[in-house]
Amino acid sequence: MLRTLAIANYRSLRHLLVPLGQLTLITGPNGSGKSSVYRALRLLADTAHGGVVRSLAREGGLPSVLWAGPERIFAAMCRGEQEVQGTRRNEPVHLRLGFAGEGPTDFGYAIDVGLPVPVPRSLFGQDPEIKVEAVWSGPVLRPSTALDAKAAKNILEKVFFRGFGCCFPRFLR
């Protein structure tokens, strides 16, 4: 059974970690991100059919679904003293989705989708590409639980240790 859903940089969701039960209800006021959670879950399901790029294209491309706010949230923003608004990006953009199972016989999956390295005069500069993905057994991604050791090493180095770890703390135990 799935126990954790993680979403980062998708629409209005900067970093979201949702513990899941047998029945998980998502409620909130208008504009709080309920539809974004549903759409991110749908996108994650499409990856099982090899359709993540096609699904992103249906939604208007990767730039249309990415978090539009600032790269960093400062204390003044959290206190309401400074407006939260988008700025010019200095870091690579990425969309990260994943889930983890409950027990040793369950699986976990994480994917990092981003834009390709810019190539001069290319018509495909905005086409999303899968940067990293990993599948593992059990609730925690470790080199010993990965179904592909190389993928686990990549995702631990490229994703978790550069910001996604704050979104998946349970995966790093």
ZAMAR-280157 format. One record per residue (C-alpha): x negated, y negated, z negated; residue in one letter. Coordinates in Angstrom, 3 decimals. Example, Ala and Ser with C-alpha at 12.3 -4.5 7.8 and 13.67 -1.06 7.14 Angstrom:
2
-12.300,4.500,-7.800,a
-13.670,1.060,-7.140,s
//
This chain:
173
0.000,0.000,0.000,m
-1.226,-3.505,0.774,l
-2.087,-5.442,-2.372,r
-3.695,-8.668,-1.144,t
-3.164,-10.970,1.826,l
-5.727,-13.686,2.562,a
-5.373,-16.570,5.023,i
-7.834,-19.393,5.642,a
-7.585,-22.377,7.996,n
-4.225,-21.450,9.530,y
-1.836,-24.360,10.155,r
-0.984,-25.886,6.760,s
-2.846,-23.196,4.810,l
-6.416,-24.114,3.847,r
-7.171,-21.121,1.588,h
-4.443,-18.778,0.433,l
-4.705,-15.520,-1.475,l
-1.374,-13.759,-2.021,v
-1.082,-10.771,-4.365,p
1.487,-8.391,-2.879,l
3.896,-6.045,-4.627,g
6.466,-3.567,-3.366,q
8.621,-6.591,-2.606,l
7.048,-10.024,-2.365,t
9.296,-13.059,-2.062,l
7.866,-16.322,-0.767,i
9.844,-19.413,-1.718,t
9.189,-23.120,-1.781,g
10.365,-26.499,-0.553,p
10.391,-27.531,3.091,n
6.895,-28.039,4.442,g
5.192,-25.887,1.796,s
3.857,-23.284,4.253,g
6.348,-20.409,4.072,k
6.608,-20.171,7.860,s
2.831,-20.392,8.167,s
2.457,-17.339,5.906,v
4.946,-15.419,8.047,y
3.256,-16.471,11.304,r
-0.210,-15.608,9.957,a
1.091,-12.178,8.952,l
2.515,-11.740,12.460,r
-0.846,-12.747,13.945,l
-2.619,-10.271,11.679,l
-0.228,-7.540,12.836,a
-0.991,-8.434,16.468,d
-4.674,-7.715,15.864,t
-3.762,-4.043,15.390,a
-2.617,-3.996,19.016,h
-5.651,-5.889,20.295,g
-3.515,-8.951,20.878,g
-4.991,-11.628,18.627,v
-6.285,-13.741,21.530,v
-3.003,-13.344,23.434,r
-1.012,-14.322,20.324,s
-3.176,-17.390,19.770,l
-2.624,-18.374,23.406,a
1.167,-18.118,22.876,r
0.848,-20.524,19.941,e
-1.008,-23.087,22.044,g
-4.578,-21.895,21.533,g
-6.891,-21.801,18.556,l
-7.114,-25.601,18.148,p
-3.302,-25.701,17.761,s
-3.223,-23.283,14.821,v
-6.261,-24.417,12.858,l
-6.088,-26.317,9.578,w
-6.030,-29.984,10.546,a
-7.073,-31.371,7.180,g
-10.542,-32.249,5.931,p
-13.352,-29.695,5.774,e
-13.807,-30.399,2.082,r
-11.217,-31.253,-0.556,i
-12.628,-33.721,-3.079,f
-11.563,-34.218,-6.706,a
-9.989,-37.592,-5.861,a
-7.716,-35.813,-3.364,m
-6.688,-33.270,-5.997,c
-5.851,-36.086,-8.426,r
-3.811,-37.889,-5.769,g
-6.147,-40.890,-5.704,e
-7.222,-40.298,-2.108,q
-5.108,-39.242,0.851,e
-5.669,-35.775,2.300,v
-6.176,-36.322,6.005,q
-8.176,-34.806,8.821,g
-11.659,-35.985,9.669,t
-14.174,-35.294,12.404,r
-15.460,-31.736,12.021,r
-19.141,-31.140,11.395,n
-19.005,-27.387,10.820,e
-17.884,-24.579,13.146,p
-14.120,-24.019,13.184,v
-12.706,-20.643,12.297,h
-9.486,-18.860,11.451,l
-9.805,-16.086,8.891,r
-7.202,-13.472,8.074,l
-7.346,-10.278,6.074,g
-5.713,-7.822,3.747,f
-6.803,-5.258,1.185,a
-5.171,-2.059,0.042,g
-4.669,-0.825,-3.474,e
-6.478,2.463,-3.848,g
-9.401,4.422,-2.405,p
-7.232,5.934,0.341,t
-5.958,2.534,1.521,d
-7.703,0.352,4.057,f
-8.729,-3.279,4.143,g
-9.302,-5.481,7.160,y
-10.741,-8.953,7.732,a
-11.184,-10.961,10.918,i
-12.866,-14.289,11.663,d
-11.785,-15.938,14.931,v
-13.556,-19.025,16.225,g
-14.534,-20.942,19.324,l
-17.406,-19.739,21.513,p
-20.812,-21.370,21.589,v
-20.434,-24.323,24.004,p
-21.636,-23.629,27.543,v
-21.988,-26.577,29.938,p
-19.393,-26.710,32.730,r
-17.429,-23.749,31.367,s
-13.662,-23.565,31.711,l
-13.465,-21.202,28.740,f
-14.865,-23.401,25.974,g
-11.579,-23.427,24.042,q
-10.842,-19.697,24.380,d
-10.946,-18.025,20.962,p
-13.332,-15.180,20.296,e
-13.632,-12.716,17.469,i
-16.743,-13.689,15.537,k
-16.639,-10.972,12.893,v
-14.271,-8.220,11.858,e
-14.518,-5.385,9.376,a
-12.471,-2.397,8.272,v
-13.110,-0.705,4.952,w
-11.667,1.927,2.664,s
-10.345,0.915,-0.734,g
-9.607,-2.464,-2.277,p
-13.114,-3.948,-2.002,v
-15.409,-4.543,0.983,l
-18.894,-3.280,0.216,r
-21.502,-1.748,2.484,p
-20.646,1.650,0.970,s
-16.889,1.318,1.665,t
-17.146,-0.065,5.200,a
-16.125,2.154,8.076,l
-18.768,0.357,10.130,d
-21.845,-0.565,8.085,a
-23.053,-3.153,10.620,k
-19.683,-4.924,10.569,a
-19.712,-4.940,6.765,a
-23.172,-6.499,6.688,k
-22.071,-9.150,9.207,n
-18.889,-10.041,7.400,i
-20.570,-10.175,4.006,l
-23.318,-12.431,5.346,e
-21.411,-14.587,7.824,k
-17.994,-14.859,6.255,v
-17.879,-14.232,2.539,f
-21.120,-15.885,1.527,f
-20.298,-19.002,3.572,r
-16.950,-19.966,2.126,g
-14.540,-17.093,2.591,f
-15.552,-15.559,-0.730,g
-13.564,-18.229,-2.524,c
-10.531,-16.916,-0.666,c
-11.248,-13.220,-1.339,f
-12.720,-13.033,-4.853,p
-11.335,-9.531,-5.476,r
-13.095,-8.213,-2.366,f
-16.495,-9.208,-3.743,l
-16.441,-7.220,-6.973,r
//
